[in-house]
Amino acid sequence: MTANGGGAESCFRTAVVPAAGLGTRFLPATKTVPKELLPVVDTPGIELVAAEAADSGATRLVIVTSPGKDGVVAHFVEDLVLESTLEERGKLHLLEKVRKAPALLDVTSVVQEEPLGLGHAVAQAESVLDDDEDAIAVLLPDDLVLPSGVLCAMARVRETYGGSVLCAIDVPAAEVSAYGVFDVESLPGAGTDVLKVNGMVEKPPIDQAPSTFAAAGRYLLDRAIFDALRRITPGAGGELQLTDAIALLIAEGHPVHVVVHRGSRHDLGNPGGYLRAAVDFALEREEYGPALREWLEQRLGPGWLGDRTEPQLTSHE
């Protein structure tokens, strides 16, 4: 079975993006600007994630926000005054850019009144789902998984095996303690990039990690996840953890698999990862890349970029 690539009709309509966090690692910038709207070059991270969802077949985006964090949703609303001004001034390239986000998919928001964990945030989306939806995609906005297409691969795995499908990256063994790590086993005829999940260990010591396959912020979850979230016990601070609900489903025989993503991943959840993503994106842009590359080589010395043909993984810090 091929793990990566698009083209298949999606088995989900709704993509959920949890965006209720305070973004404390980016203070003071996030005092007034939601972290999800910080630009990766010139495009907010949440728009990049929304575009990935749309490319994978989603038609609706459910953004989970917190009280007073309306700006994230406002980014997906048409600004007719701005659009008219740009059109009148002949700035059609910019007009195309500002029209992109509102045209991607239908956007709905739900409010997580208290910061009670990722599982609690995902649970808020149940109230806006249609009765016939049997699966949802969850995309963590801190994670950029490139190139787009892993959700399509995950949808094909769900069509074959049922249940829920998660995304994994293969990290260096020395870095496993920074991640949630999957306990997996191979499947006959499935290849090396589709694996059965037996469990998950959060930030294990290097010598106790069950594998080097780490969670990468993309989930295709059977609707049974909502029932599991209602039945798990809250942890520290009263938080409901999504991994605990998935573990409950596994224990009850619910099929859970991972697709190993072999492309690149950037962590936008901390300033260091955010800066690396911005540089990487800018280097690939025709209007910025050549000048930026020249400046960086002057600043850091010739050859510092090395061979950038192989995808790079950036870990949590």
Protein Blocks (a to p, Z undefined) as FASTA:
>chain_A
ZZbdchiacfbfbdcddfkbgolmmpcklmmmcfklpcghjacfklmmmmmmmmnopabd
cddddehilmlmmmmpccfklmmmmmmnopamlmmmmmmmmmmpccdddddfbagbjklm
mmmmmmmpcfklcbdcdddfkbccddehklmmmmmmmmmngpiddddddddfklmmmpcc
ddddddehkajmbccdfbdcehiafklcfbfcdcehiacddfklmmmmmmmccdehhiac
fklmmmmmmmnopacdddddfbdcddfkbfklmmmmmmmmmmmpmklmmmmmmmmmmmno
ghklmpakbccddddZZ
